Amino acid sequence: MHPLDLIQKSCAAYPNTTALRALDATGVAYTYSQLHHRIDTIAAQLIRDGVRPGSRIALSAENHPNWGASYFGILAAGATVVPFDGNLPPNEVQFILTDSSACAWFGSETVFQRFSNIANEFLGIKYSIHDTFSSEYSASHLRSIPMAEVASLIYTSGTTGVAKGVMLSGESLATNALGAGKRYRIDNTDRVLSVLPLYHTFECTCGFIFPLSVGASVAYARSLKPNELVQDAQLIRPTLFIAVPLLLEKIRNGVFRKAREASPLKRMLFETILKASYATTKLPGSGLGVSLLRSVRARMGFDQIRFLVSGGAALPHSVNRDLCALGFPLIQGYGLTECGPLVSANSLVLNRAGSVGQVFEFNNVKIDNPDADGVGMLLVRGPNVMKGYWNNPTATADAFTPDGWLRTGDLASIDADGYLSIVGRRKDVIVTAGGKNVYPETLEQAILEDNRVLECVVVGRSRRTGNGEEIGAILVLNPDWLATESADGREYDDNGLQRIAVDIVAAVNEGQPDYRKITRIEVSKDELEKTSTRKIRRFKYRQ
């Protein structure tokens, strides 16, 4: 099975249903029939211009229906899609185009202007995703074109500083979409509000290929600006919304900020209902908050949400707890680009707080060399696993065990009921002078429970004397909280901010054994440096 097969079935079954829609000023929208036609015309143009099966074609543009049409048009021409972030530094874009040997480049006017020097030097063919394509071949001719062995070549965002091209087959992408469909029943009546960048595997598979495979409608939000996002949600009334933890945290904070600004009576009523919902919420989408706080969700345009999915990074426990209490049917999952990306996920019925759910049936997983607590390297095997890293046989060999299991690099455990819990990245483990292993993500979760913290990173720092590492934490304090303090007449200089950070960490240290106490604390006035998929670049903070 191939993602192109899935989209063609939807085009045949739901020709008049809106497939893709832009909420920006262009207002572009395609029914499934119109999308099918544009896919064919793009594929025909590529073939006429000499693109051969297996050729690599770059794709970089803002989220838009024409991004999706270009993606499938490239596949229909038998080529490999190379999607990337149009906000990358020029040297990284140059690397992707060169390393992949891309023979063509689909982009938006904004992207081509941003990288004008590279675009001018690019020896392949350049297409605007908004071009009108008219050169057609017969449908039977297009259907006879062999599909590329690698459907998508996705360059990792480089949390370690080195990007690698992940080779995903059509089978991998289709397996993910079909597996998601079995666990989460959505159909052609569902509506997706898409906000995450489509070059990210999580959004491309779960927010694009998956909904289109069942005939659902996908609308692209104008931006992540709170006012515009709420207006777009009110217009669409989405039933499926996919987000990363940072966005979900902002949604939670926005609700709480509105509650603080309400009249004393309304604020007291909200806090009373929320407290009762905390006590009655057993599963996502349950508890008093579902019915009693429906008006809160309606004002945001999220009153018809069936699934609110969090992925891409660990979700702070406090954000998960608060959103569930507010009545959001929130579920967490786990995956990685090398798996296209799905490995495991909770559901609304089978949900375990603190875990990333049960493994999808198309995967096999095992824990390699578990310690006394059952924690070890997570290994994955299945049809969704990548074929390897492009042009990098050494990295490919390192990524797999001799018997073919993918080394995820993540430390995990599996309980007796098959629920997977991710402890952290193996390379991020801090080894103390006493030889103890400390998982920084656990400490970060504890720090983020304090609403005075916007974000943080915990890293190992070389000890001033002797061997081993000390545990250091860098905190970015919450500007909303600081603004509230300023409104009350409190102002903090650098020393005051440092004292707040020390107090926050001291509270976390109280519940930790000595070897797991944070001893070096810093405050950053700027947000931490992140990859294009909003993951903190840890290696930047280990110095």
N, C-alpha and C positions, 0 to 999 in steps of 0.2 A: 504494500500500500504506500501511496505517495500523497503529500498534501495537495498536489494538483488534482488527484482523483477525488479527494474530499470536497474541494471547492467546486469541481465540475458537477458533482452530484447535487450540491445545494443549488447551483445555477439552474439545473434542470427541474428540481423539485419546487423551488420558490422564485420563479422568474420575476415576479412583480413586487417582491419584498425588498425594502431598502437594505442593502448590504453594508455600505460604507457612507458616512456622511460627515462633512466638515462643518463645524459650528463657527468657523471664522468668517471673515468678510467674503471669501470666495463662494461659500455656500454650496460647494460641489457635493453632489450626492449621486450614488450609483445604485440602481436596483441590481439584483443578481444577474439579470439578463444583460444589463448595460455593462456590468463589471466583466462578464464573460466576453463580451465583444471587445472591450478595451484590452483585456489580457491577450486575446488573439491578435489584435492589431499591433501591439507592442512586440509580441513574439515574431510576427511576420516581418516587422521592420528590422529586428535584430538579425534574422536569418538573411534578409536581403543585403544587409550591411556586412555579411561575412562571418557572423558569430557562429561558432561550431560547438557541438555538444561537448560539455566539459570546460568551456571557456569560463573565466572568472569575470564577473561584472560587478563593479562597486555600486553601492546604493547609499546615498547620504542626503537626507532631507528632513524637514520638520514632519511631524505626524500629519497625515492627510490621506484622503482616499486614493490619491494618485501614487502615494508611497506603496500602498497595498497592491494596486494594479500593476505597478512596476515590478514588485517582488514576484508576483505570480507570472507576469509576462516573461521575466528572465528565466524562471523555471520552465515555462512552456516552450522556450527556445532551446531547452536542453542544457542551459548554462547553469553556473553556480553563482548564487547571490553572495556578495561580500558587503553586508551592512555595517556601517560604522557611524559614530557620533560626529556630527558636523561641528562640534565645539572643541574637538581635540586640538592639541598644539600642532602646528604645521609639520614638524618633524615626524610626529606619529602618523599623520595622514600620508605623508610621503612614504613612510615605511610600509604601511598597509598596501598602498597602490603598487609599490615596487615588489614587496615580498609575495603578494598574491598574483603578480603579473597580470593585473586586470587589463582587459582589452577594451573595455568601455566603462563609462562612469555616468550613472544616473544621479542627478542632483537637483536641488532647487537653485533659483537665482541667488538666494542669500548665501548658500554654501559656496557656489562658484565665485561669488564676489569675495567671500572671506578668504578663500584659497586661490586667489586670482593667479598668483605666480605659479603655483603647482598646476592649476588647471591649464594655463598657457603652455606649460612644458609637457603636459600629459600627452603621450603619443597615441593613445586610444581615441575612441569616439566618445564625445560628450553629448548627453541627452538631458534636457530639462524634463523633470517628471510631469510637467504640465504641457509638454509638446502634444500636438495633434498628430497621431500616427494613422496613416491611411493605406499603406501598402499591405495588402492581405493575400494570404495563401488560403487554399481550401482547408476546411476544418479537418478533413481526413489526412491531408498532408501534415498539418501541425500535430495531429495525434500520433503520427508515425515516428516522430522524432524521439530518439532514445533519451531518457532522463540521465542527467549527470550522476555519477556515483556519489559525489558530494553535492548535496542540495544547497547547503549554507556553510560558508566559511566565516566564522565569527572570531574576531580578535578579542582576547580577554582584556579586561579593563586595566589590568596591571597593578593590583594591590601590592605586588612585590616589586614593581618597577619594570618588569619585563613582560611585554605582550606576546602571546602565542596564538596562532590561528587554529581554532578548534574546528575540525571537520565533522559536520553533522550530515548524515544521510537523509534521504527522503523518508526512509523507514523510521528513523529516529523521531523526526518531527511528527509524522502521522501516528506513530505509536503513542507519543505523548498526548496528542489531541484525542485519540480514541480512548485512551485510559482515563483522561479527565472526564470525558463524556460518560463513562460508565459509573464513575463515582459521584459526579455532580450533574444531575439531570437538568439540562437546559434545552430549549428548543427554539423554533422560529418566532416565538412570541417574546423572547427575551431581548433586553436592551442593555448594551454595554457602553459605559462612559469610559473612554480610553484616555488616560493622562500620562502614563509612563512612556518613555521613548521606545519606539518600535525596533530600534537596533538592539535593544536589550532582549536576550533570549526569553526571559520571564514574560514580558509583555507580548512579544512576537508569537510565542506558542500559546499562552493562556488567554491573552486578550485580543488575539487576531485570528490565528489559524483555528483554534478551538471553537470560538463562537461561529465563525464562518462555516465550519464543518457541519453545523446543525441548522444553518439558515437563520441565525440570530442577526440582529442589527448592531453595528458598531458606530458610535459617534465620537469624533475627536474634539476634546475640550480645547478652548482657545488658549488657555494658559493655566498655570497653577496659582495665579493671583486669587486670593480668597473670594473676592466679590464675583469675579468672572466664573470661577469654578462652581460657586453656589448657583449662579444664574443658569449655567449650562446644565447642572444637575436638575434644577427646577423645570427646565424645558424638556429634558430627556426622561426624567424619572427612571433612572437606571435600575435594573434588577441584578446586575453583576458589576462589581467595581473591584479592580485589582490595584493594589498599592504597595508601596514599600513602607517600612516602619516610620521613617521620617515624616512622610505625608500623613499617615494615620495619627501620629503624635500631634501634628499641627491641627488636624480636624478635632481631636480631643480637646486641645488647648483652646481652640476657637469656641467650642461649646461652653467650656467652663468660664471663659472670659465674658461671654455674653451673659451668663448666669450671674457673674459678679456685678455686672453693670446694671442688672435689672433692679426693680424696686425691692425694698426689704421683704415685702410679703411674698413676691414671686421668687426671690432668692431663697427664702426659707422653705417654700413649697418644693422647689427643685431639689434642695439638699435633703429634704425629708424623703421624697420619692426615691432619690438616688441611693440613700442609705438603705431603704427597704429593698431596692433592687439588688444591691450588693448581697444581701442576705438570701435572696430567692433565686438568683441566677445560678443554675446548675450546669446548663449547657448554653452555647451561643444561641441567641434567638429565643431564650426563655427568660423568666423573671418578670417582675412587675414593670420594669422599664420598657418592655416591649409595647405594652398597651398605654401605660400612663405617660410615657415620654415620646409618644408617636408624634405629637405636635412639634417637638424639638427637631426630630429627624425630618419632618415634613418641611420645616422652614429651610432646611439645607437641601431639599430635593431628594433625600435618601429614604423616604418612607416606604418605597416599594422594593427595597433591596432584598434579594433572596440570599446572596452570598457576597460577603465583603472579605476579600482574600488578601492576606499579608504574606509577602515573600521577599526574597532578595537579601535579607539580613535578619538578625535576631530581633524580635519584637519585645521591647521592655514589658515586663510582667504588669506594671502599673497601667500601661496603655491598653493592653489586652483586657485587663480587669475593668477599666473604666468604660471602654467602648461596649463591652458585653453588658455592663450595667445600664448603659444608655439605650440598650435594646438592639444594638447592631449585631447581625448574625455573622460574627467574625471568626474566620478559621485561618490557621497557620499551616504552612507547608515548608518543605525543604527541597532544595535542588541545587544544581550547579550547571554551568554552561556545558560542560563535558557530557551531561546527560540529557541535554536538550529541552528543559532542565529538570524535569520532575523525577523525584525519588520517593518522597512520602508526603502525606498531608492528612490533617484531621478532616472530619466532616461535621455537619451539624449534629449528627446523632452519635457518631463514634468520635468523641473528643476528649482529650486528656490535657489539662492545663500543664504548661511547662514542657510539653513534648511537641514534636513536629509531625505527629500522627503515625499512621500505619503505612507501610511501604506499598506502593502501587503494585498491582498483581503482575505487571510486565517486568518488574525488577526482582533480582535476587540480591540480598545484602548479607554481609557477615562482618563481625568485629574481629579484627586481626590482633592477635597477641593481647587480649584483655588483661587489665590489672585486677587487683583484688576487688575493685568496685565495678568491674565489668566494663571499664572504659578502655577503648583501643581505637586503632585506625579503622574507619568505616570503608569497606570495600563494596563495590557495586558491579553487577554484571547484568546485561540485558540488551535487547535490540535497540534501545534508545541511547546506549553509550556510544560516544564518539568513535570515529575510525582512527583518530590519532591527531597529532599536531602537524600542521602543514609545514613542509620543508624543515622539519625538526625531528629527525629519527631518534636523537639522543633523549629529548624530552618525552617523546612517545614511549620509548622503552622504559624510562623511569616512571611513567604514569601507570604502567600495568605490571601486575605480578606475573611470574613466569607462566601461570596457568590461566591468564586472561582476565583477572579481576582488575577493575579500575581503582587505583588508590585515590580516594577523594581528598586526602590531606586533612580531613576533619576527624576529630576525636569524638566518639559517640558511644552510646550504650543502648541496649534494647531490653525492655522489660518483658516479663513473662507473657503479657498479652500482645506483644508485638509492636508496642509503641516505641518510636525512635526518639532519642533525646540527643541533641548536639551539644557537646561540652565546649568545643572551641577548635581552632586550627592548630595542628601539631606544631607548625613552625612558630606559632605565637606563644607556646607554653614557656613560662618563666621557671627557670631552675634555680632554686635558692642555694645558698652556701651549704645547707644541710642536705642537699640532694632532693628536696621536695619539689614536686611539680605543682605549679599554680596556674590555673586557667583564667586568663584575664577577663574573658567574657562574663564569668560569674561575678567578678567584682564590679564590672561595669554595670551589670544589671542592678546590683545593689545600690550603686551610686545614683543611677537614673531614677530610682524610686523617689528621690528627693525632687520636688517640683522646682527647686531653685537651680537645677542643673538642666541646661539645654542639651549638651552632649559631652562625652568624655572618652578618653582612651586610656587604657592601663597597659603599660609596657614594662619589660625588664630593662633595668639599667645596670651597667657594670658597677660592682661595689667599689667604693673608694679605696678599700684595702681588702686583700684576700680574693678568693675565688667566688664563683657564684654570682647571682644577680640580686639586686634590690628591686622592690616593686614600686614603680612610679605611676602617678596618675596626673593627667592633664585635664582640667575641667574648663568648660565654657559655661558661664553662668547664664541663666535664662533672662533675656532682656525684658520680657513681659513682667517678670517678678521684680526686676530692678526698677522698671518704670513705675510699678505700683509703690515700691518703697520710696522712690523720689517724690511721688505725688503726696506721700505722707510726710514729706520734709526730711527724709533720710538721704544722705549722699555718701557714697563710698569712694575713697581714694584707693590706690593700688594695695596699700596695706590692709584696708578694710575688706577688699575683695579676697585677698589671700586668707584673712581670718575666717571668712565665710566658708571658703573651700576647705580649710583645715577642720572646721567644725563638722562639715558634711562628711568628710573622710573619717573623722574620729568616730562618728556614729556608726559608720560601716565597719570600722576596725573592731568595735566592741563585740561584734558577733563572730569574729574570725579567730582561729588559732594564731599563735605568734608568728609562725612561718608564712602566714597569708596576710599579714598586716601591711598596709601601704605606708611606706616611710618617706617617700619623696612626692611632694605635691606642688603643682604649678597651676596657674590660672592663665588662660589664653583669652584675650579680648576679641580675637577673630575666630570665626568658625574653623573647625579643623579641616585640613585639606582632604579632599575626597576624590574618588574616581568618578567617571561619568555616570556610573550607576549608584552613586551616593554612598559608597563604602569608604570608610576612613582608610587612608594610606598609612597603615601602621608603621611601615619601614621608615617613614619620614620622622617618626617620633621616638625611634629607638636610640638615637644618638644622645 
